[in-house]
Amino acid sequence: MEENREKVIQGLMECCGNMLQLIGEDTGREGLIKTPERVARALLDTTAGYNEDPHAILRKAMFKEDYSQMVIVKDIDFYSLCEHHILPFFGKVHVAYIPNGYITGLSKIARVVDVFARRLQVQERLTLQIKECIQETLNPLGVMVVVEAQHLCMQMRGIKKQNSITTTSDFCGAFNQAKTREEFMNLLRNR
């Protein structure tokens, strides 16, 4: 595994070196000598979610419990890379689920967010994947996920809107009822 990782790092370093040369940089300049290696290692770190199974994370801390009211984990910080520009987007994820005989460790919800966020993403898919993973693994009465993010592809290039925030949501089960969704949204507002 380590041998393959080093091969990947070498390939990414070569790509980065070529990219720097193509934009007109001197790759022998002191500040850039180690940049290809740093970029390669950073890219592997920020895309480490491909090597983890989010369902397994939830199953590791799945407990039988009769609790059947809403469980909310809000303000989960995340960062990801936009698959269109490979520029960061970051913000907060809020997750609610209504148990149906099983709960999971609260930190596992945040770990699931990290696994999906540490892949090349679009915010809409990230929202859907988190919801589907929790629904498929815990089989709760319902799940709702809200993601609020700032996208550097919008802030530093193209339209250049510095203060824009994108919000996405997805839900299923009990959250199909407007009353249940509203309860979750009201609890989010009370920060």
C-alpha positions, 0 to 999 in steps of 0.5 A: 500500500505504501509503495503505491502511495509513493508512486501516486505522490511521484505522479502528482509531483510530476503533474504539479511541476509541469503545471507550474512550468506551464504558467510560467513559473521557475520550478527551481526557485527556492520557494517552489522547490518542494511545492510539487511534493507539498501539493501532492501530499495535500491533494491525497489528504484532502481526497482521503475519503475515497479510501474509507467506508462511511457505512462501516463507520456508522456500523462500528458504533451502532447501538440498539436503543428505544429512543424515537425522537429527533437527534440533531448534530449541527454545525459540523465544519467541513471542507471539500474540493469542487470537482469542477475547478478543484478549488475549496468549498467549506462550511457547515453540515447539519444532520437530523435523524429519527431513530428506529431502534438503533442510534449511532455514536454522535462523532460518527455522524461527523466522520461520515460528513468528513468521508464524503467531503474528502472527495472531489464533490459538488455540494448537492451530491455531498448532501445526498450522500450523507443522507443516503448513508445514514438512511441505508445504515441505520434505517431510521424513521427519517433523515434530513441534511442541510449544508451551508457552504462558501465556494472559492470558485465563486469567490475568487474567479468567475462571478467573484461574489465574496459573501455568497453562501449556498444552502442545500438540503435533502430529506426522507421518511418522517421529514417528508412532513412539513411539520417535522422539517419545520421543527428541525429548521427551528432548532437550527435557527436557535444557535 
